[in-house]
Amino acid sequence: MSTIDRFELIEQCSKNYVLAVNDTLNVISGKWKLPIIASLFDGEKRFKELEDAIDKISPRMLSKELKELELNGIVNRNVHNTTPVLIEYELTESGHNLKSVIDAMVQWGLTHRHAVINYD
């Protein structure tokens, strides 16, 4: 059964549809997860590069969110055996698959903002 067929079956059952939405939100929800994911679309980054790319995120919060994203299979933590040790973070295939989701969210947000601002 293809992904499209499974989606159509889930869509027909509102309870499973809602469960799938909740599963997605459990992985990507929070103030910092989407900015972290979006900043990794460009490729691997070191911790400091991520910290610099995301305004106002504390090192402690970045570390916590990266661990959660790694546990959920969205981010890989690559430790390079160098001196000093080099640690880089990159998106997994599943993480890269979120690009279309985030792009759709951006498009919706822009359209919605325009509609609300121009609401009479």
N, C-alpha and C positions, 0 to 999 in steps of 0.2 A: 504494500500500500504506500503510495507516494505521500510526501509531506502535505501536498495540496488536498489529497483525499482525506487525510487525517484531520486537517484543519476544518474541512467542510463538515466532517462528523462532529467535531468538537463544537463548531459554530451552531449546529442543530440542537445541541444540548446546553442550555444556558448555564446549568450548574458546572459542567466541565469547562465551559468558556470562561466563567468567572474564576475557576480554579487555575486555569492557565494564565489569566491576567495576574492573579495573586502570586503565582510562581515567578513570573517575570518581575513583578514589583519587588519581591523579596530579594532578588539578585541585584537589581539596579537602583533601588530606592535609597534615599538619603541625599543630603546636600552635596556630597563630594564625589559619589561614584560615577555619575555621568561625566563630570568634568575630567576625572582621571581617565576614563575610557576614551573620551574624545581627544585628549592630549596624546594618547598612545596610538591613535590612528596614523600618525606620521611615522611611527616606528619605535624601536627600543629607546628607552630613556633611563637614565640613572635617577636615583631618588632625588637628588638636588635639582636636576632638570625638571622633574615633575613638580617639585615644590615651587620652583621659580615660575613655572607655566600656569600655576593655579593660584590666583590671588587669594590671600587671607587664609589659606589652609595651614594649620600647624603641623609640624613634623610628627607629633604624636597621632593626630587624626589621619594624616596621610599614611602612616605606617599601619594603623588599624584598618583603614579602608582597603589598602593593598592586600593585607592578609585575608580579609573577607572576600575580595575579588578573586584571589588565588584559590581559596577554598571552594568557591563556586565555579571554578574552571573558566574564568574570564581572562585572567592575567597569569602569565608565567613569570616566575622569578628566576633569572639566570645568574648563577654565581660562576664567574670566570676565575680560574686558578692562576692569578697573577699576583704580583707584589706591587702595591697593596692590592687586596682583593677587590675585584670589580663586580658590582651587582647591577644588573640591568633588568628592567621590567618590560614585557611585551604582551600584546594581546594574543590570546589563543585563537583558534579558528572560530570558536563560539563568540569570543569577544569581537572579532572582526565582523561577524554576522550581525552585530548590533548596529552597524553603520546605517543600514537602511531604516532601522527603527528610530535612531537618533535624527537622521535626516528628515524623516516624516514628522517627528516632533518639532524640529526647527521650522519646517514649512507650516505646520499647523499653528505654531506660536506666532509666526510672522503674520499669517492670515488673520488669526484671532485678534492680535493686537491692533492691526489695521481696522478691523471691523468694530472693535470696542472704541477706539479713538475717534472713528468717524461715525459713531452711533448717534443718531438724532433723536 
